[in-house]
Structures are given as structure tokens and as C-alpha cells.
Amino acid sequence: MNKRIDLVLATRNRPTEMGFLLQSLRTQNYQDFDIFLLDDASGTPITNYYFIVYLLNRLKCEGHKVYLKRNNVSNGISRMRNQMVKWACKESSNDLIARIDDDTIIEPDFLERLVTGIEEGYDLMSGITPPLAQEMWKRNTKHVKPLISQCKMSDEGKLLSIGDDCGYGYLQDEIIPSDHFRSSALYKKSIHTEKNIWYFDGLTKCGFREEEFFSFQIICAGLKIGVDTQAICWHFLTPSGGDKRSNYSELAKLNHESLIKYTKKLFDEHGNFLKKYEEMILNEKKR
């Protein structure tokens, strides 16, 4: 498999954070990637910042293709994701896609570790996203098995809980299966081009829960999601940028309600897919 990556980066009013992210890309152990950068209607275009332009030019000098695009109007996170990945599918023949959020920086072995997970049989790999400005609290992985960040669903198809175990550090170096990912991730482009799985366009602009919509489709298609407990994507938790609406809580609640309805729809089509997925993981471990 050609393991070159399309890095899809979208940013909105976070030029400083994007500068840190671009520099962290330059220090990656794994350098086989190209960059698709979407400015999602920032108040000041991202290319007006000289340090961003300098970093992009440096990345070009170091052998990476760089594609740039700007939206004049933001249509929300999930629609933006689809715009990004369809752009990458059209312009590039690379086989992997990495989506990395604009309020993060990644450790030098981040991409390398996620590629290793793909090589070991996972279709989507993500890491952990601890807050950058806090001391990392490290847990024992025995507390998050057989699935890390596991979701629970009733026998009637109602989504009961969504696990969130990836905002911490871990003592052990492992890849642990998961039924959904958090934030940044690397995955096979065939999820789009062959499985016809895309991001859900029915969310409000705040984008809350978009990862679960995408992940649940993936596992219903019989694919596997993994988390590398030492692949670190530091989260700025910056108060600026993004889509900061005064009614964010209300919009996030609407998205969560939509996810409950969407999960029931998948349940009606596939049965208790979360339970089936856990059984598949447990059976694999017995072999």
C-alpha cells in the first residue's frame, strides 16, 4: 500500500495555533505526507500571516505538496470535513487521510504510530488528546479494556453513554480497539472512496458529536478503530477561534439528540452494532 498521507487541516481564526501545528508537522518522524489547508472563513485570511506563509513554503521545500483553499462563508464543521476529504479524494491518489484539528500540536512520533496501527489491521487510528497546559495524569490501560472510550446502547437501540477515555495519558504502550475516535485521526481513504462513508451533514455548526456519527458508520461496515495510547496530540483548549456561538450548549444538545436518533436508525438496519463490535473484538483476542 502507498502509505503517503493527505493531511486535511481546517482552521478558523486560529493563526497562532495553526503556526504551532505546522511546525510540529515539520518535526514528524514520518514525512510522507501532503497538506490540504482550508481556511474556513476566518476574519483575516490565514495567508495574511507571514509566519504561516513562511512555514507552508518551508514545507514545500521539504518535499510536501501544499493545497490551499478558503471558504467565504462557514457551513459548519461536518460539512467542512466533507469538503476537505472530497477535495483530497479528487486531487490526490494517496491512500491515507489524516484529519488534525487546528487547536492541537502533535508529538514527533504521532503519525508514525498511527501508520503502524493501520499496518497492523486497523482501518482508522487515533491517539490521546491531553490538555497541553496541564500535567498529564496517567492511567493503567487495564481500566479501559476491551474497548477504550466504549459507548453503550440499550437492547432497544437507544444510545446510553459515550465513553471519553482519551483525554488522559497511559502508563502502557498499547493499541486498544475503540468504537469511536476523538479529535485527530488517520484512516484509509477507501472508507470514502469504496465504502461511501462520509461525515454527517445534518449537524449544527458547532459540530459536537461529529466523530461518533462517522465512527458508527465505520463499525457498521465491519471496519476496526484503534487508539494508540502513546500517540499524543496535545490539545490547546484555546478559547478563541473555531465556531464560538453564544448558544453553543443548545446547539450541542441538538446534535446529541440527532446522534441518538441516528444511532437508532443504524440499530434498525444493523441490530445492536455496538454489542456485535465488542463481540468481534473479544473473539479476535481469543485467537
ABEGO torsion letter per residue (X at the ends): XBABBBBBBBBBGBAAAAAAAAAAAAABABABBBBBBBBBGBABBAAABAAAAAAAAAAAAAGBBBBBBBBABBAEAAAAAAAAAAAAAAABABABBBBBBAABBBBAAAAAAAAAAAAAGBABBBBBBBBAABBBBBBBAAAAOABBGBBBBBAAGBBABBBBAAABBBABBBBBBBABBBEBBBBBAAAAAAAGBBBBAABBAAGBGAAAAAAAAAAAAGBBBBBBAABBBBBAGBABEEBBBAAAAAAAAAAAAAAAAAAAAAAAAAEBAAAAAAAAAAAAAAX
